[in-house]
Amino acid sequence: MKIAIPLAEGKLSMHFGHCESFALVEVDPANKCILKREDIKAPPHEPGLLPPWLAERGATVIIAGGMGQRAQGLFTQQGIQVLVGAPSETPERLVGEYLAGTLQTGSNACDH
């Protein structure tokens, strides 16, 4: 399983489509542990680009602060599960809480 997290200054970016980079965190869900983390520079912002771009890199889950409904639908079409409303924390903390089943998500920080 590979979890993608949009980053700004090392923590989750609240504005998904305008992040600086993505942390791609490879995890072992059975043992609930992180295997590897790779940070990659985000491509230039272009509507509809990120779902196939992240799918090509093996992402199966996206943890986001905010994401528009259209983008969520495009990720779902790529077979990628979307979690919105996550707090601005480090990728390791977010992934650890996700694997433990304790990740607290609030409201979607994006409404377009």
MOPAC internal coordinates of N, CA, C and O (Angstrom, degrees):
PM7 1SCF
backbone

  N    0.0000 0     0.00 0     0.00 0    0    0    0
  C    1.4450 1     0.00 0     0.00 0    1    0    0
  C    1.5286 1   107.63 1     0.00 0    2    1    0
  O    1.2310 1   121.15 1   -42.02 1    3    2    1
  N    1.3162 1   115.41 1   137.98 1    3    2    1
  C    1.4630 1   120.42 1   178.39 1    5    3    2
  C    1.5258 1   108.64 1  -126.78 1    6    5    3
  O    1.2310 1   121.05 1   -54.12 1    7    6    5
  N    1.3313 1   115.60 1   125.88 1    7    6    5
  C    1.4577 1   122.49 1  -177.45 1    9    7    6
  C    1.5305 1   109.03 1  -107.31 1   10    9    7
  O    1.2310 1   120.68 1   -51.54 1   11   10    9
  N    1.3296 1   116.30 1   128.46 1   11   10    9
  C    1.4655 1   121.76 1   177.76 1   13   11   10
  C    1.5264 1   109.15 1  -101.83 1   14   13   11
  O    1.2310 1   121.33 1   -44.73 1   15   14   13
  N    1.3388 1   115.07 1   135.27 1   15   14   13
  C    1.4584 1   121.05 1   179.01 1   17   15   14
  C    1.5261 1   108.10 1  -132.68 1   18   17   15
  O    1.2310 1   120.04 1   -58.71 1   19   18   17
  N    1.3513 1   117.53 1   121.29 1   19   18   17
  C    1.4647 1   119.87 1   177.70 1   21   19   18
  C    1.5275 1   109.84 1   -72.20 1   22   21   19
  O    1.2310 1   120.51 1   -45.01 1   23   22   21
  N    1.3353 1   116.64 1   134.99 1   23   22   21
  C    1.4608 1   120.71 1  -174.85 1   25   23   22
  C    1.5249 1   113.75 1  -117.76 1   26   25   23
  O    1.2310 1   121.85 1   -31.74 1   27   26   25
  N    1.3250 1   114.07 1   148.26 1   27   26   25
  C    1.4628 1   123.63 1   168.44 1   29   27   26
  C    1.5256 1   105.07 1  -143.22 1   30   29   27
  O    1.2310 1   120.52 1   -60.20 1   31   30   29
  N    1.3044 1   116.62 1   119.80 1   31   30   29
  C    1.4703 1   122.29 1  -179.23 1   33   31   30
  C    1.5285 1   112.59 1    55.15 1   34   33   31
  O    1.2310 1   120.53 1  -140.30 1   35   34   33
  N    1.3362 1   116.58 1    39.70 1   35   34   33
  C    1.4585 1   121.66 1   174.01 1   37   35   34
  C    1.5138 1   116.93 1    83.35 1   38   37   35
  O    1.2310 1   120.43 1   175.39 1   39   38   37
  N    1.3481 1   116.78 1    -4.61 1   39   38   37
  C    1.4672 1   120.30 1   179.21 1   41   39   38
  C    1.5152 1   109.23 1  -124.94 1   42   41   39
  O    1.2310 1   121.15 1   -11.22 1   43   42   41
  N    1.3307 1   115.41 1   168.78 1   43   42   41
  C    1.4562 1   120.54 1   179.75 1   45   43   42
  C    1.5296 1   110.49 1   -55.29 1   46   45   43
  O    1.2310 1   120.79 1   -51.12 1   47   46   45
  N    1.3198 1   116.10 1   128.88 1   47   46   45
  C    1.4643 1   122.51 1   177.07 1   49   47   46
  C    1.5192 1   108.68 1   -82.40 1   50   49   47
  O    1.2310 1   120.50 1   -47.99 1   51   50   49
  N    1.3137 1   116.64 1   132.01 1   51   50   49
  C    1.4629 1   119.87 1  -179.18 1   53   51   50
  C    1.5221 1   112.22 1   -74.89 1   54   53   51
  O    1.2310 1   120.09 1   162.79 1   55   54   53
  N    1.3205 1   117.44 1   -17.21 1   55   54   53
  C    1.4639 1   121.49 1   179.51 1   57   55   54
  C    1.5228 1   108.93 1  -114.76 1   58   57   55
  O    1.2310 1   121.69 1   -86.92 1   59   58   57
  N    1.3046 1   114.38 1    93.08 1   59   58   57
  C    1.4526 1   124.16 1  -171.92 1   61   59   58
  C    1.5285 1   114.79 1   -47.67 1   62   61   59
  O    1.2310 1   120.03 1   127.37 1   63   62   61
  N    1.3229 1   117.54 1   -52.63 1   63   62   61
  C    1.4606 1   121.09 1  -174.02 1   65   63   62
  C    1.5091 1   114.94 1   -73.79 1   66   65   63
  O    1.2310 1   119.94 1   172.76 1   67   66   65
  N    1.3184 1   117.72 1    -7.24 1   67   66   65
  C    1.4647 1   120.49 1  -177.65 1   69   67   66
  C    1.5188 1   112.12 1  -120.87 1   70   69   67
  O    1.2310 1   120.09 1  -150.70 1   71   70   69
  N    1.3262 1   117.44 1    29.30 1   71   70   69
  C    1.4570 1   120.85 1  -178.28 1   73   71   70
  C    1.5320 1   110.59 1   -78.73 1   74   73   71
  O    1.2310 1   120.91 1   -17.21 1   75   74   73
  N    1.3424 1   115.86 1   162.79 1   75   74   73
  C    1.4634 1   122.32 1   179.24 1   77   75   74
  C    1.5289 1   111.26 1   -79.62 1   78   77   75
  O    1.2310 1   121.36 1   139.56 1   79   78   77
  N    1.3310 1   115.00 1   -40.44 1   79   78   77
  C    1.4632 1   120.61 1  -176.44 1   81   79   78
  C    1.5257 1   109.06 1  -156.13 1   82   81   79
  O    1.2310 1   121.51 1    -4.27 1   83   82   81
  N    1.3277 1   114.72 1   175.73 1   83   82   81
  C    1.4631 1   121.37 1   176.16 1   85   83   82
  C    1.5159 1   108.82 1  -124.19 1   86   85   83
  O    1.2310 1   120.89 1   -42.35 1   87   86   85
  N    1.3181 1   115.90 1   137.65 1   87   86   85
  C    1.4570 1   120.80 1   167.78 1   89   87   86
  C    1.5251 1   105.31 1   -91.42 1   90   89   87
  O    1.2310 1   120.64 1   -55.49 1   91   90   89
  N    1.3137 1   116.39 1   124.51 1   91   90   89
  C    1.4643 1   121.75 1   173.29 1   93   91   90
  C    1.5214 1   105.76 1  -105.68 1   94   93   91
  O    1.2310 1   121.14 1   -68.26 1   95   94   93
  N    1.3200 1   115.42 1   111.74 1   95   94   93
  C    1.4537 1   121.12 1  -173.55 1   97   95   94
  C    1.5245 1   108.85 1  -111.36 1   98   97   95
  O    1.2310 1   121.49 1   -65.37 1   99   98   97
  N    1.3253 1   114.76 1   114.63 1   99   98   97
  C    1.4606 1   120.72 1   178.26 1  101   99   98
  C    1.5225 1   107.53 1   -86.01 1  102  101   99
  O    1.2310 1   120.68 1   -50.30 1  103  102  101
  N    1.3369 1   116.30 1   129.70 1  103  102  101
  C    1.4624 1   120.04 1  -176.20 1  105  103  102
  C    1.5254 1   111.50 1  -129.25 1  106  105  103
  O    1.2310 1   121.61 1   -21.42 1  107  106  105
  N    1.3134 1   114.53 1   158.58 1  107  106  105
  C    1.4535 1   122.42 1   171.62 1  109  107  106
  C    1.5240 1   105.82 1  -107.21 1  110  109  107
  O    1.2310 1   120.03 1   -80.31 1  111  110  109
  N    1.3553 1   117.54 1    99.69 1  111  110  109
  C    1.4649 1   119.03 1  -175.51 1  113  111  110
  C    1.5325 1   113.23 1   -65.56 1  114  113  111
  O    1.2310 1   119.83 1   151.44 1  115  114  113
  N    1.3206 1   117.92 1   -28.56 1  115  114  113
  C    1.4633 1   120.32 1  -179.45 1  117  115  114
  C    1.5310 1   110.79 1   -66.58 1  118  117  115
  O    1.2310 1   120.61 1   137.90 1  119  118  117
  N    1.3228 1   116.44 1   -42.10 1  119  118  117
  C    1.4662 1   121.11 1  -179.64 1  121  119  118
  C    1.5254 1   112.82 1   -96.31 1  122  121  119
  O    1.2310 1   120.94 1  -179.43 1  123  122  121
  N    1.3449 1   115.80 1     0.57 1  123  122  121
  C    1.4652 1   122.63 1   178.57 1  125  123  122
  C    1.5279 1   112.31 1    51.86 1  126  125  123
  O    1.2310 1   121.07 1  -128.54 1  127  126  125
  N    1.3485 1   115.56 1    51.46 1  127  126  125
  C    1.4563 1   118.52 1   179.83 1  129  127  126
  C    1.5360 1   111.04 1  -138.80 1  130  129  127
  O    1.2310 1   121.96 1   -23.51 1  131  130  129
  N    1.3359 1   113.86 1   156.49 1  131  130  129
  C    1.4600 1   121.59 1   177.64 1  133  131  130
  C    1.5256 1   108.10 1   -86.21 1  134  133  131
  O    1.2310 1   120.77 1   -50.24 1  135  134  133
  N    1.3324 1   116.13 1   129.76 1  135  134  133
  C    1.4600 1   121.21 1   179.00 1  137  135  134
  C    1.5271 1   111.73 1   -94.90 1  138  137  135
  O    1.2310 1   120.94 1   140.54 1  139  138  137
  N    1.3370 1   115.81 1   -39.46 1  139  138  137
  C    1.4618 1   119.72 1  -173.76 1  141  139  138
  C    1.5267 1   109.15 1  -162.24 1  142  141  139
  O    1.2310 1   120.89 1   -32.72 1  143  142  141
  N    1.3336 1   115.91 1   147.28 1  143  142  141
  C    1.4641 1   121.05 1   174.11 1  145  143  142
  C    1.5237 1   108.18 1  -128.17 1  146  145  143
  O    1.2310 1   121.42 1   -46.53 1  147  146  145
  N    1.3339 1   114.89 1   133.47 1  147  146  145
  C    1.4568 1   121.25 1   176.75 1  149  147  146
  C    1.5265 1   106.98 1  -130.25 1  150  149  147
  O    1.2310 1   120.55 1   -51.09 1  151  150  149
  N    1.3285 1   116.56 1   128.91 1  151  150  149
  C    1.4569 1   120.72 1   175.79 1  153  151  150
  C    1.5218 1   108.34 1  -100.96 1  154  153  151
  O    1.2310 1   120.88 1   -49.79 1  155  154  153
  N    1.3392 1   115.92 1   130.21 1  155  154  153
  C    1.4655 1   120.31 1   179.45 1  157  155  154
  C    1.5198 1   109.37 1  -127.62 1  158  157  155
  O    1.2310 1   121.17 1   -37.57 1  159  158  157
  N    1.3049 1   115.37 1   142.43 1  159  158  157
  C    1.4642 1   121.71 1   179.63 1  161  159  158
  C    1.5265 1   109.21 1   -65.35 1  162  161  159
  O    1.2310 1   121.21 1   -44.47 1  163  162  161
  N    1.3189 1   115.29 1   135.53 1  163  162  161
  C    1.4643 1   120.06 1   179.12 1  165  163  162
  C    1.5252 1   109.93 1   -71.54 1  166  165  163
  O    1.2310 1   120.06 1   -35.17 1  167  166  165
  N    1.3255 1   117.50 1   144.83 1  167  166  165
  C    1.4624 1   119.87 1   175.74 1  169  167  166
  C    1.5272 1   109.64 1   -71.12 1  170  169  167
  O    1.2310 1   119.72 1   -14.69 1  171  170  169
  N    1.3233 1   118.14 1   165.31 1  171  170  169
  C    1.4696 1   119.92 1   176.16 1  173  171  170
  C    1.5314 1   110.15 1   -56.10 1  174  173  171
  O    1.2310 1   120.71 1   -35.43 1  175  174  173
  N    1.3333 1   116.25 1   144.57 1  175  174  173
  C    1.4720 1   120.53 1  -178.29 1  177  175  174
  C    1.5184 1   110.40 1   -63.49 1  178  177  175
  O    1.2310 1   121.69 1   -55.77 1  179  178  177
  N    1.3250 1   114.36 1   124.23 1  179  178  177
  C    1.4647 1   121.46 1   177.95 1  181  179  178
  C    1.5220 1   107.09 1  -151.97 1  182  181  179
  O    1.2310 1   119.37 1   -59.93 1  183  182  181
  N    1.3302 1   118.81 1   120.07 1  183  182  181
  C    1.4594 1   120.52 1  -178.33 1  185  183  182
  C    1.5341 1   112.44 1   -51.85 1  186  185  183
  O    1.2310 1   121.24 1   -47.99 1  187  186  185
  N    1.3335 1   115.24 1   132.01 1  187  186  185
  C    1.4609 1   120.74 1   177.03 1  189  187  186
  C    1.5181 1   115.68 1    83.96 1  190  189  187
  O    1.2310 1   119.68 1   174.95 1  191  190  189
  N    1.3309 1   118.23 1    -5.05 1  191  190  189
  C    1.4706 1   121.13 1  -176.87 1  193  191  190
  C    1.5310 1   112.73 1   -78.64 1  194  193  191
  O    1.2310 1   120.03 1   138.83 1  195  194  193
  N    1.3230 1   117.55 1   -41.17 1  195  194  193
  C    1.4636 1   120.17 1  -171.45 1  197  195  194
  C    1.5275 1   115.48 1   -64.18 1  198  197  195
  O    1.2310 1   118.03 1   140.21 1  199  198  197
  N    1.3338 1   121.37 1   -39.79 1  199  198  197
  C    1.4705 1   118.28 1  -179.11 1  201  199  198
  C    1.5358 1   113.81 1   -57.03 1  202  201  199
  O    1.2310 1   118.76 1   128.25 1  203  202  201
  N    1.3390 1   119.98 1   -51.75 1  203  202  201
  C    1.4720 1   117.08 1   178.64 1  205  203  202
  C    1.5294 1   112.19 1   -69.27 1  206  205  203
  O    1.2310 1   120.09 1   147.17 1  207  206  205
  N    1.3185 1   117.44 1   -32.83 1  207  206  205
  C    1.4757 1   121.93 1  -179.37 1  209  207  206
  C    1.5243 1   110.18 1   -62.29 1  210  209  207
  O    1.2310 1   120.32 1   134.12 1  211  210  209
  N    1.3437 1   116.99 1   -45.88 1  211  210  209
  C    1.4630 1   119.86 1   178.87 1  213  211  210
  C    1.5287 1   111.65 1   -73.62 1  214  213  211
  O    1.2310 1   119.79 1   145.76 1  215  214  213
  N    1.3243 1   118.01 1   -34.24 1  215  214  213
  C    1.4684 1   120.75 1   176.97 1  217  215  214
  C    1.5259 1   110.22 1   -61.74 1  218  217  215
  O    1.2310 1   120.16 1   139.46 1  219  218  217
  N    1.3338 1   117.31 1   -40.54 1  219  218  217
  C    1.4678 1   121.60 1   178.28 1  221  219  218
  C    1.5275 1   111.28 1   -61.78 1  222  221  219
  O    1.2310 1   120.27 1   153.35 1  223  222  221
  N    1.3226 1   117.08 1   -26.65 1  223  222  221
  C    1.4583 1   121.82 1  -179.45 1  225  223  222
  C    1.5249 1   112.32 1   -92.95 1  226  225  223
  O    1.2310 1   121.00 1  -172.80 1  227  226  225
  N    1.3345 1   115.69 1     7.20 1  227  226  225
  C    1.4533 1   120.73 1   172.51 1  229  227  226
  C    1.5145 1   116.49 1    90.32 1  230  229  227
  O    1.2310 1   119.57 1  -172.14 1  231  230  229
  N    1.3297 1   118.42 1     7.86 1  231  230  229
  C    1.4678 1   120.15 1  -179.64 1  233  231  230
  C    1.5243 1   110.91 1   -64.40 1  234  233  231
  O    1.2310 1   121.07 1   -44.50 1  235  234  233
  N    1.3314 1   115.56 1   135.50 1  235  234  233
  C    1.4610 1   120.85 1   177.14 1  237  235  234
  C    1.5294 1   111.30 1  -118.62 1  238  237  235
  O    1.2310 1   120.86 1   163.11 1  239  238  237
  N    1.3389 1   115.96 1   -16.89 1  239  238  237
  C    1.4684 1   122.13 1   179.31 1  241  239  238
  C    1.5229 1   107.33 1  -140.16 1  242  241  239
  O    1.2310 1   120.61 1   -38.20 1  243  242  241
  N    1.3451 1   116.45 1   141.80 1  243  242  241
  C    1.4632 1   122.03 1   172.82 1  245  243  242
  C    1.5197 1   107.22 1  -120.17 1  246  245  243
  O    1.2310 1   120.83 1   -51.53 1  247  246  245
  N    1.3305 1   116.03 1   128.47 1  247  246  245
  C    1.4635 1   120.46 1   172.19 1  249  247  246
  C    1.5202 1   105.79 1  -106.83 1  250  249  247
  O    1.2310 1   120.44 1   -60.17 1  251  250  249
  N    1.3373 1   116.76 1   119.83 1  251  250  249
  C    1.4620 1   121.63 1  -174.50 1  253  251  250
  C    1.5198 1   111.04 1  -132.52 1  254  253  251
  O    1.2310 1   121.53 1   -21.82 1  255  254  253
  N    1.3319 1   114.68 1   158.18 1  255  254  253
  C    1.4616 1   120.03 1   172.90 1  257  255  254
  C    1.5127 1   108.58 1   -81.24 1  258  257  255
  O    1.2310 1   121.21 1   127.72 1  259  258  257
  N    1.3228 1   115.28 1   -52.28 1  259  258  257
  C    1.4515 1   120.73 1   179.85 1  261  259  258
  C    1.5115 1   110.68 1  -143.19 1  262  261  259
  O    1.2310 1   121.12 1   -34.01 1  263  262  261
  N    1.3302 1   115.47 1   145.99 1  263  262  261
  C    1.4617 1   120.44 1   179.05 1  265  263  262
  C    1.5260 1   107.97 1  -158.71 1  266  265  263
  O    1.2310 1   120.65 1   -45.30 1  267  266  265
  N    1.3174 1   116.36 1   134.70 1  267  266  265
  C    1.4553 1   121.23 1   178.92 1  269  267  266
  C    1.5231 1   112.38 1   -64.89 1  270  269  267
  O    1.2310 1   120.96 1   -21.61 1  271  270  269
  N    1.3291 1   115.76 1   158.39 1  271  270  269
  C    1.4630 1   121.47 1  -178.66 1  273  271  270
  C    1.5274 1   112.40 1   -61.18 1  274  273  271
  O    1.2310 1   120.51 1   140.08 1  275  274  273
  N    1.3271 1   116.62 1   -39.92 1  275  274  273
  C    1.4695 1   119.63 1  -179.31 1  277  275  274
  C    1.5259 1   110.39 1   -62.67 1  278  277  275
  O    1.2310 1   120.61 1   135.16 1  279  278  277
  N    1.3350 1   116.44 1   -44.84 1  279  278  277
  C    1.4647 1   120.15 1   179.12 1  281  279  278
  C    1.5236 1   110.80 1   -62.44 1  282  281  279
  O    1.2310 1   120.21 1   138.11 1  283  282  281
  N    1.3299 1   117.20 1   -41.89 1  283  282  281
  C    1.4678 1   119.77 1   178.58 1  285  283  282
  C    1.5238 1   110.37 1   -59.08 1  286  285  283
  O    1.2310 1   120.49 1   138.15 1  287  286  285
  N    1.3237 1   116.67 1   -41.85 1  287  286  285
  C    1.4645 1   120.73 1   178.58 1  289  287  286
  C    1.5148 1   112.36 1   -63.47 1  290  289  287
  O    1.2310 1   120.38 1   140.57 1  291  290  289
  N    1.3295 1   116.88 1   -39.43 1  291  290  289
  C    1.4663 1   120.90 1   178.97 1  293  291  290
  C    1.5273 1   111.25 1   -66.28 1  294  293  291
  O    1.2310 1   120.19 1   142.19 1  295  294  293
  N    1.3241 1   117.24 1   -37.81 1  295  294  293
  C    1.4619 1   119.83 1   176.80 1  297  295  294
  C    1.5265 1   110.58 1   -66.55 1  298  297  295
  O    1.2310 1   120.30 1   137.82 1  299  298  297
  N    1.3283 1   117.04 1   -42.18 1  299  298  297
  C    1.4600 1   121.00 1   178.80 1  301  299  298
  C    1.5281 1   110.38 1   -59.73 1  302  301  299
  O    1.2310 1   120.22 1   140.04 1  303  302  301
  N    1.3336 1   117.19 1   -39.96 1  303  302  301
  C    1.4697 1   120.91 1   177.38 1  305  303  302
  C    1.5264 1   111.82 1   -62.02 1  306  305  303
  O    1.2310 1   120.53 1   151.93 1  307  306  305
  N    1.3316 1   116.60 1   -28.07 1  307  306  305
  C    1.4716 1   121.36 1   178.38 1  309  307  306
  C    1.5318 1   111.58 1   -85.43 1  310  309  307
  O    1.2310 1   120.32 1  -179.61 1  311  310  309
  N    1.3408 1   116.99 1     0.39 1  311  310  309
  C    1.4616 1   120.41 1  -179.25 1  313  311  310
  C    1.5174 1   113.34 1    80.12 1  314  313  311
  O    1.2310 1   120.39 1  -157.76 1  315  314  313
  N    1.3448 1   116.85 1    22.24 1  315  314  313
  C    1.4577 1   121.59 1  -178.10 1  317  315  314
  C    1.5317 1   109.03 1  -107.29 1  318  317  315
  O    1.2310 1   120.83 1   -55.04 1  319  318  317
  N    1.3254 1   116.01 1   124.96 1  319  318  317
  C    1.4636 1   121.87 1   177.84 1  321  319  318
  C    1.5255 1   109.20 1   -75.17 1  322  321  319
  O    1.2310 1   119.93 1   -42.91 1  323  322  321
  N    1.3280 1   117.73 1   137.09 1  323  322  321
  C    1.4667 1   122.60 1  -178.26 1  325  323  322
  C    1.5260 1   110.40 1  -116.05 1  326  325  323
  O    1.2310 1   120.97 1   -50.99 1  327  326  325
  N    1.3328 1   115.74 1   129.01 1  327  326  325
  C    1.4614 1   122.10 1   172.86 1  329  327  326
  C    1.5221 1   106.90 1  -116.82 1  330  329  327
  O    1.2310 1   119.70 1   -57.00 1  331  330  329
  N    1.3209 1   118.18 1   123.00 1  331  330  329
  C    1.4638 1   121.46 1   179.19 1  333  331  330
  C    1.5210 1   110.41 1  -116.24 1  334  333  331
  O    1.2310 1   121.44 1   -18.32 1  335  334  333
  N    1.3335 1   114.84 1   161.68 1  335  334  333
  C    1.4536 1   120.47 1   179.01 1  337  335  334
  C    1.5156 1   113.70 1    88.07 1  338  337  335
  O    1.2310 1   120.17 1  -165.25 1  339  338  337
  N    1.3389 1   117.27 1    14.75 1  339  338  337
  C    1.4668 1   120.89 1   179.17 1  341  339  338
  C    1.5310 1   109.79 1   -74.59 1  342  341  339
  O    1.2310 1   120.10 1   -28.04 1  343  342  341
  N    1.3331 1   117.41 1   151.96 1  343  342  341
  C    1.4572 1   120.96 1   179.31 1  345  343  342
  C    1.5242 1   111.95 1   -77.61 1  346  345  343
  O    1.2310 1   120.44 1   -18.94 1  347  346  345
  N    1.3168 1   116.76 1   161.06 1  347  346  345
  C    1.4625 1   122.44 1   179.26 1  349  347  346
  C    1.5280 1   109.07 1   -78.42 1  350  349  347
  O    1.2310 1   120.94 1   -92.16 1  351  350  349
  N    1.3222 1   115.81 1    87.84 1  351  350  349
  C    1.4659 1   122.93 1  -179.58 1  353  351  350
  C    1.5272 1   109.37 1  -128.56 1  354  353  351
  O    1.2310 1   120.28 1    -2.41 1  355  354  353
  N    1.3281 1   117.07 1   177.59 1  355  354  353
  C    1.4647 1   121.18 1   178.38 1  357  355  354
  C    1.5271 1   109.63 1   -72.07 1  358  357  355
  O    1.2310 1   120.41 1   -26.77 1  359  358  357
  N    1.3349 1   116.81 1   153.23 1  359  358  357
  C    1.4675 1   119.67 1   177.81 1  361  359  358
  C    1.5274 1   112.86 1   -56.41 1  362  361  359
  O    1.2310 1   120.17 1   139.34 1  363  362  361
  N    1.3300 1   117.28 1   -40.66 1  363  362  361
  C    1.4626 1   119.95 1  -178.12 1  365  363  362
  C    1.5262 1   111.15 1   -62.20 1  366  365  363
  O    1.2310 1   120.66 1   138.72 1  367  366  365
  N    1.3195 1   116.35 1   -41.28 1  367  366  365
  C    1.4724 1   119.15 1   179.70 1  369  367  366
  C    1.5314 1   110.72 1   -67.44 1  370  369  367
  O    1.2310 1   120.20 1   134.62 1  371  370  369
  N    1.3453 1   117.21 1   -45.38 1  371  370  369
  C    1.4610 1   120.83 1  -179.82 1  373  371  370
  C    1.5220 1   111.46 1   -61.53 1  374  373  371
  O    1.2310 1   120.54 1   134.65 1  375  374  373
  N    1.3181 1   116.57 1   -45.35 1  375  374  373
  C    1.4667 1   120.59 1  -178.94 1  377  375  374
  C    1.5327 1   110.53 1   -67.02 1  378  377  375
  O    1.2310 1   120.64 1   138.61 1  379  378  377
  N    1.3245 1   116.37 1   -41.39 1  379  378  377
  C    1.4658 1   120.13 1   178.04 1  381  379  378
  C    1.5185 1   111.65 1   -59.26 1  382  381  379
  O    1.2310 1   120.82 1   135.24 1  383  382  381
  N    1.3425 1   116.05 1   -44.76 1  383  382  381
  C    1.4630 1   120.25 1   178.73 1  385  383  382
  C    1.5305 1   110.87 1   -67.97 1  386  385  383
  O    1.2310 1   120.08 1   142.12 1  387  386  385
  N    1.3363 1   117.45 1   -37.88 1  387  386  385
  C    1.4746 1   120.39 1   178.06 1  389  387  386
  C    1.5310 1   109.74 1   -61.30 1  390  389  387
  O    1.2310 1   120.35 1   132.71 1  391  390  389
  N    1.3310 1   116.95 1   -47.29 1  391  390  389
  C    1.4600 1   120.99 1  -178.60 1  393  391  390
  C    1.5278 1   111.93 1   -65.36 1  394  393  391
  O    1.2310 1   120.54 1   146.82 1  395  394  393
  N    1.3368 1   116.57 1   -33.18 1  395  394  393
  C    1.4619 1   121.00 1  -179.82 1  397  395  394
  C    1.5297 1   111.89 1   -81.21 1  398  397  395
  O    1.2310 1   120.71 1   170.40 1  399  398  397
  N    1.3450 1   116.24 1    -9.60 1  399  398  397
  C    1.4586 1   119.95 1  -178.39 1  401  399  398
  C    1.5193 1   112.91 1    78.44 1  402  401  399
  O    1.2310 1   120.23 1  -159.80 1  403  402  401
  N    1.3398 1   117.16 1    20.20 1  403  402  401
  C    1.4652 1   120.96 1  -177.16 1  405  403  402
  C    1.5245 1   113.11 1  -114.57 1  406  405  403
  O    1.2310 1   119.57 1  -172.46 1  407  406  405
  N    1.3287 1   118.42 1     7.54 1  407  406  405
  C    1.4660 1   120.77 1  -179.08 1  409  407  406
  C    1.5272 1   109.66 1   -65.39 1  410  409  407
  O    1.2310 1   120.74 1   -58.79 1  411  410  409
  N    1.3132 1   116.19 1   121.21 1  411  410  409
  C    1.4576 1   122.50 1  -179.95 1  413  411  410
  C    1.5395 1   108.62 1   -93.09 1  414  413  411
  O    1.2310 1   120.02 1   -59.47 1  415  414  413
  N    1.3058 1   117.58 1   120.53 1  415  414  413
  C    1.4527 1   121.18 1   176.78 1  417  415  414
  C    1.5146 1   108.80 1  -114.14 1  418  417  415
  O    1.2310 1   121.56 1   -38.41 1  419  418  417
  N    1.3291 1   114.61 1   141.59 1  419  418  417
  C    1.4627 1   120.30 1   179.15 1  421  419  418
  C    1.5129 1   109.49 1  -108.90 1  422  421  419
  O    1.2310 1   121.36 1    36.65 1  423  422  421
  N    1.3155 1   115.01 1  -143.35 1  423  422  421
  C    1.4551 1   118.87 1  -179.09 1  425  423  422
  C    1.5246 1   110.92 1   -79.70 1  426  425  423
  O    1.2310 1   121.21 1   -24.92 1  427  426  425
  N    1.3088 1   115.28 1   155.08 1  427  426  425
  C    1.4603 1   122.83 1   178.47 1  429  427  426
  C    1.5201 1   108.25 1   -66.76 1  430  429  427
  O    1.2310 1   120.39 1   -55.74 1  431  430  429
  N    1.3273 1   116.86 1   124.26 1  431  430  429
  C    1.4687 1   120.92 1  -177.26 1  433  431  430
  C    1.5308 1   112.49 1   -80.29 1  434  433  431
  O    1.2310 1   120.13 1  -175.12 1  435  434  433
  N    1.3192 1   117.36 1     4.88 1  435  434  433
  C    1.4677 1   121.42 1  -178.03 1  437  435  434
  C    1.5253 1   108.83 1  -130.81 1  438  437  435
  O    1.2310 1   120.54 1   -43.77 1  439  438  437
  N    1.3189 1   116.58 1   136.23 1  439  438  437
  C    1.4671 1   118.26 1  -177.63 1  441  439  438
  C    1.5238 1   113.52 1  -123.03 1  442  441  439
  O    1.2310 1   120.21 1  -158.06 1  443  442  441
  N    1.3370 1   117.20 1    21.94 1  443  442  441
  C    1.4665 1   118.63 1   176.85 1  445  443  442
  C    1.5096 1   111.25 1  -126.31 1  446  445  443
  O    1.2310 1   120.10 1   180.00 1  447  446  445

